[in-house]
Amino acid sequence: MADFAQYVNAFAAALVGCNGRDPFSSARTVAALLQTGSREVRAAVEQKLTAQPRWTPINDQYRQIANSQFANWHAFFQYHALCMSNLVQNKHSDAYEASRAALGQFSTIFSDAPDNARWIVPIHHVVVHNMVAMATQADQTLKQNGNAAPGKLSAAATYLQSSIFSDTLRKGGGQKRYAALEVANTLFRVTFRLKNLRLADSIMKGVSHNLSPESVTPFNNFPMSQQVTYKFFEGRIAIFNELYSVAAEALTYACNHCHKDALQQKTRILQFLIPVQMLLGKLPSAAMRQKHNMHMYDTIIQAVRAGDVRTFQQEMDSNMHTFCVQGTFFLLEKLKLTVLRRLLMRCCILHLESCPQGTPNPHHFPLDNFAHALQWQGQMDADFEGSTLTVANLIHLKYVKGYISQAHRKLVLYRKADKIIEMAFPPLDTVDISKIGV
């Protein structure tokens, strides 16, 4: 593609092919020619600007397109060319505005296309991604120029959610609905980048309502890569909303269906899935961690298993930056009560083992013993009152069943017949983890 005229000819020819025998192949060509990151397209636009420094793309006729059966694409291509011209000249804010206008024009094309025109879906994806990429670049440039709150990406997210995503579900009948999930995933990426996860709730409602198993385009019929991405973000949002069982289910789906060669993506999923499973009382095996090279949690898992408060806190302190960067620090911090529960359980087991046969009320555990254990674990400020508050919190969260007898300074464990430990320390998946503070 030596010059801009050849680029326009190639685009027009590919468009015509979308109405031929192999529309999907032609559509992939159209999508490739529309990518703002394409070096060939950028070179063609640079050639045009060099030959005509005063070129105004929005006024160009592009007769190859205007005089074809795809004349309704003419206005869209004008804005796309304007976007590329501004991008080449590093006018990033103008490039974003042009890309947004191009997406608006394309939305009309998408709505008018026949319901069985699934070939238009990959083109839809590229046009959406172009606008997000231009918004991101515009914000970066504005920040470099001293604008602390540029807002282009935020505006792009609002536009995608209020117009494009809803139109894809409402007007994208039949096969065109297969554009919806990628738009949802793009919105998730943007909302996480903006740290505004409240926007995600309506996206998830739209997907669950319109892409249900009973719909014309059920969720399971979408490309697996899109399903995995959606489930990953669904799990992340469930973590944010402290719905850990929901998060575990979504992240497990994403992990099990992630492509075997997508090692980086699987690692990212496991970074969140493993802490969630630990919160629910499921410690990953050494073989699983070895298989996926997830050794970052080895010491924490050992601390959780042993009730080792000192080691857990040291590991959290020494890896705080790493865990914060990957977004798991506050999730892992919630494990501290799991470690404390395990330590209390071990203390209670030792107490029961030390009681002679026939000792009355062996399920009455001296709370001073727990205070001593905490001090031995490096919690030097853990006096009787502090350790009692910790136990009270564990009881409140249903980590432990029983009650505190202040008069006797003891924890009275729930028992049933001779079963004490099994009854007093229920499975962690029954715990109301959402109430845990950090």
N, C-alpha and C positions, 0 to 999 in steps of 0.2 A: 504494500500500500504506500505508493510514493508520495501522493499528494491528497489534498482534501477532496477533490473531485472524485478520485477513485474510491475514497472512503464512502462518500454519499452513494456512488453507484453500487458498491458492495452492500451497503445497508438496504437500498431499494430492492436489489436482486434477492437478498435474503428474505425481505418482507414478502415479496411475490411468492417465494418458495413456501411460505407458511400456508399458502392456499393450494399447495400441490400435493404430490404423492407422499412426501415425507416431511410433514409440517414440523415435527419435533426437532429434526436435524436442522432445519432452517431457523427455527426459533432459538436454538442454542447458538447459532451464528449471530442472530440479531442481538441476543443477550451479551455475547462476547464483544460485539461492536459498540455496545452501549456502556461498557464498564469504564468508569472515570479513571481507573488506575491503569488502563491499557497503555503501554508505551507507544504502540503503533498509532492509536487514535490520537494520543497527545502529539506525536510527531506530525501527523497530518494537519492538526489544528495549528501547530507552530508554523508549518509551511504556508498555510493560508494567511496567517497574520504577517508573516514576513513579506509575502507577495502583495498583500493588501492591508497595510497598517491601520487603515480606517474602516476595516470590515466590520459590519454590524450584523451578526448572525440572525437576529430576530427579524430583519427585513429581507433576508435572502429568500429566494423563491423555491429552491430545491425542487425543480420541476420533475426530477426523476421520481420523487415521492408524490408531489402534488398532482401529477398527471396519471398516477397509477390507480389500481383498484383499492389501494390503501391511502387514499387522499386524506382520510381523517387522521392520519398520523403526522400530517404536515406541521401543524402547530406544535405538537409534542416535540418533533425533531428540531424545530426552531429554538425552543427553550433548552433542549439538550445541547445544541451547538453553542448557545449563549453560555450555558454552564461551563462547557469545556474551554471556551474562549477566556472566560473570567478566571478559570482555574489555572490555565497556562500563564496568565498574566499576574498570578498570585493575588487576585482580588477575591479572597475566599468568602467574604460575606455576600458579595454579589453572586458568586458561584452557588452558594447555598440557596439564595432567593430564586435563582433560575432553576435549580434542581427541584425545588418545591413546586414551582409553576409547572415544570415538566411532569412531575408526579400527578399534579391536578389534572393536566391534559390526558395523561395516560389512564387515570381513573375513569374518565369518560369512555375512552377506547375499551377498557376492560369491561365496563358495564354494558356497552353496546355489542360486545362480541357474543357469538352464540354460546349457549350453555355447555355445549360439548367441546368448546375450544380449549382443551386442556393445554395445548401447545403454548398458550399465552402465559401460563403460570411462571416458567423460569424467567421470562422477560419482566414480569411483575416483580419478582424477587430482586432482580438487578436494579430496577428503577427505585425501589424502596431503599435498597442498600446504598445507592448513590446519594440519596438525600441525607441519610444518616452520616455517611462519610463526609459530605460537604459541611454539614452542621458541626461535626467534630473538628474539622480543620478550621472552620470559621471561628469557633470558640477558642481554639489554641492560639490563633493569630491575634484575636482580640485581647486575650490574657497577656500575650507578649507585649502588646501595645499599652498595657496598664489598665485594661478593663477587668475589674475583679469579678464581675458577674455578667458574662457575655449573654447567655441565655438562648443561643441558637439551638443547641441540642435539646433543651427543655421545650422550646417551641416546636421542634420537629417531633418530639414524643407526643405532645398534645395533639398535633395534627394527625399523626399516625393513628392514635387511639380514637379520636373523636370522628375522624372522617374515613381514613383508608381501611382500618381494621373492621369497622362497622359496615362499610360499604362492601368489603370482601365477603362478609358473612350474609349481608342482606341482599346485595345485587349479584353476588357471585354464585349464581345458580349452577346446579349440576357439577360438571367437572371443574369449573372455574373455582369452586370452593377449595380446591387443593392449594390455593395460594394463601389461605388463612393462617395455617399453623406457622409458616415461616415469618409472616408479619408479626404474629404473637411472640415468637422467639426473638425477633429483632427488637420488639418493644421491651421484652424482659432484659435484654442486654443493655438497652439504653437506660431503663429505670434503675438497674443495679449500678450503672456508671454514675447516674445522678443521685444515687442513694435516696431514691423516692419510691419505696416499695409499695406505698399505698395505691399507686396507679395500677399495680399488678392485679389487684383483686377483681376489677371489672374485666380484665383480659381473661383471667381464669374462668370467670363466670360465662363469658362469651364462648370460650372453647368447650367447656363442659356441657353447655346448653345446646350449642349448634353442631358439635362434632361428637355427640353421644353415639353409643353403639346402634341406636335405633334410627339415626339420621341417614340421609342419602350418602354422606361422606363421613363415615365413622372414623374415629381417631386411629384405630388400628390399621386403616388402609393408607395412611400417610407414609411417606418414606421413613424408614427406621431411624435415619440420622436426625430427622426432625422430631420424631417421637422421643428419642433419647435426650435431645436438647431441652425439649419441653418438660420432661419428667425431672431433669436436673434442676431447672428453675422452679418447678413446682415444689421440689424438696427443699430448696433454699428458702422459698417463701414460707413454707410450713415451719421451718426452723425459726424464721423471723416472728411468726405468729405463735411459736411455742407449741406447735402440734407435732410432737416428735414421732408418734406412731405413723401419722400421715407422711411425715418426712422420710421415715425409714422405708415405707412402702414405695414411695416415688423414686428415691435414690437407689433402692435395690433393683427396681425395674430398669432404671437408666444404666446401672452397672452391668446387669445380666445381658442387656441387649446392645451394649456398646460394642463397636467393631473390635475384633481381637487385635488389630494392628493400631488402633487409636489409643496408644499407651498414655499419651499426655492427658487425653480426655478422661480415661478411666481413672488415672491418678487423681485428677481434680474431683471426680465424683467420690472416690474413696476418702479423700481428705475430709469430707463432710459426713459420709455414711458411717465411718468407723466411730467418730465421737457420738453420733446419734445412737448407734447400736450399744455403745458402752453406757449411755444414759439409761437405756432400756434394759440393762443388765446382761447384754450379750457381748462377751469379750472375743475379738477375732483371734483365730488360731495363729500360731507361729508359722504354719505352712502357708496360710493365706497371706500373711504379711510378707513372707519371703517371696511368694509367687509374684506379688505386685510391687515389691520393693517399697513397702510402706513401713520402714523402720523408725520413722519419726515419732511414732507413738509407742515404741517398745517400752521405754522406761515408765511412761504414764500407765500403760496397761499393767506392768508389774506392780506399780504403786497401788493401783485400784484393787488388784487381786490380793495384795498383802495388807491393805489398810495402812500403807506407809505414808502418813501425812507429810513427813519431812521431805522425802524424796519427791513426792508429787509437787510440793510447793517450790522446791529447788528447780525442778524441770520446767515448771510454768514460768518461773522468773528468768531462767537462762534462755528460754526460747520465746519470750514474749513478743519480740519483734517479728520473728518468723510466723508465729501463729496469728498475729494481728494482720500481717500482710496477706496471708491466705484466707483470712476472715473466719477463723475458727477459735480465736482466743476466748471469747465470752461463752461459747458453747462448751469448750473444754473446762473453763472455770467452774461450770455447774457440776462437774464431776467431783468437786471437793467434798460435797455432802455424801457422795457414794463412797469415797475413801473413808470419811468419818464413820459412816454406817458399818463398813467392813471392819474398821478398828474396834468399834463398839461390839460387833458380833464376836470378834476374836476374844475380847475381854470377857464377854458373857460365857463363851465356851470354856475358857480357862477357869472361870468362877464355878461353873457346873462340875467340871472335872475335879476341882479341889474340894467339893462338898462331899463329906463322908456319906456312905449309904444310910438312908433314912433321915437325912437332914430335913427339918421342916422348912417349907417355903424356899426351895432352892432357886425358884424363879425370881426371888427378890435380890436384885443386883446392887451392890454398894456403888453409888455414884462417885465416891472418892477414888475408887479404883480407876474409873475412866479419866478423872482429872489427872491422876498420876501418869496414866498412859499417854495422855496428850502432852504433858510436860516432858516425858521421855522422848516424845516425837519432836521436840523443839518448840512446842507451843507454851513458852514459859509464862504467858499471862493467863493460862487456862487454869484458874482456880475453881473451887467448887461451884460458885455461881455461874461462871462462864461455861463450864462443862454441862451444867444443868440446863442452861439455855440452849446449848447445842442439841442435847437430847430432846428437849421440848420441841425444837424445830423439826427434828427427825420424826417425832411422833405426829406432829401437825401435818407433815407432808406424807404420812403413811409409810415412811421408810421403816418405822418400827411400830409394833402394836404393843400397847401397854400404857401405864400412867406413872407419874412421878409422885412418890410419897415424900413430901418435904419434911414431915415430922421425923421420918426414919432415914432421910437422906438416901433413899433407894429408888431404883427403877423397878417397878413391878411389871414383869414381862407377861404378855398374854400367853396362856398355855391351854392345851386341850389334851386331857389324859397325861401321858408322859412326854408328849411332844411340846418342847419349849422353843428351841431355836427355830424349827421349821414354821411354827405358828407366829412367833414374835417378829420374824424377819421375812415378810412376804416377798414374792417376786417383784422386781423393780418395775415391770411393765404395768403394775397397778398403782404406781406412785404418780401423784399430780405434780409433774416436773415443772409445769407452767408457773407454779408459785415460787420456784427457787429464785432467790435473788443472787446477784453477783457483786 
